[in-house]
Amino acid sequence: AVTSIIAGYIGMMVAVFSNARTAVSAKKDGEAGWVESFNTAFRAGGVMGYSLCALSLMILYLLCLAYRGIFTEAGKTDYTMLFECIAGYGLGGSAIAMFGRVGGGIFTKAADVGADLSGKVIGVGDGKKLDEDSPYNPAC
């Protein structure tokens, strides 16, 4: 849980700062704006990815050190039990990732319903209704 909190915090901080920098760089005229905004967004994604991978490796290393201290008796370490616990930690992370993927689908469906409602129920006035995929729909 602590790893997820730290990863989420790092990810959100990088995303907020990079979105602002990308928007500012996209204001430039012509192709320079496109190129610089793409490079800004791409580098921010790389920073976020590398930092989260480094965080996970650091946590895994610290967990191995902690388990080595727990499973060492009389100078002998039970590495089989240590790596079974580490494998369980990885299985838990995979299960959390799977549930996060399923949960992301649920949130995507909710956004899709919101776009449908804002276009068909609210409309644009004068009785005009928008398609959910219309570029004039504010939820798209």
Buried (B, 14 or more C-beta within 10 A) or exposed (E): EEBEEBBEEBBEEBEEEBEEBBEEBBEEEEEEBEEBBEEBBEEBEEBBEEBBEEBBEEBBEEBBEEBEEEBEEEEEBBEEEBEEBBEEBEEEBEEEEEEEEEEEEEEEEEEBEBBBEBBEEEEBEEEEEBEBEBEEBEBB
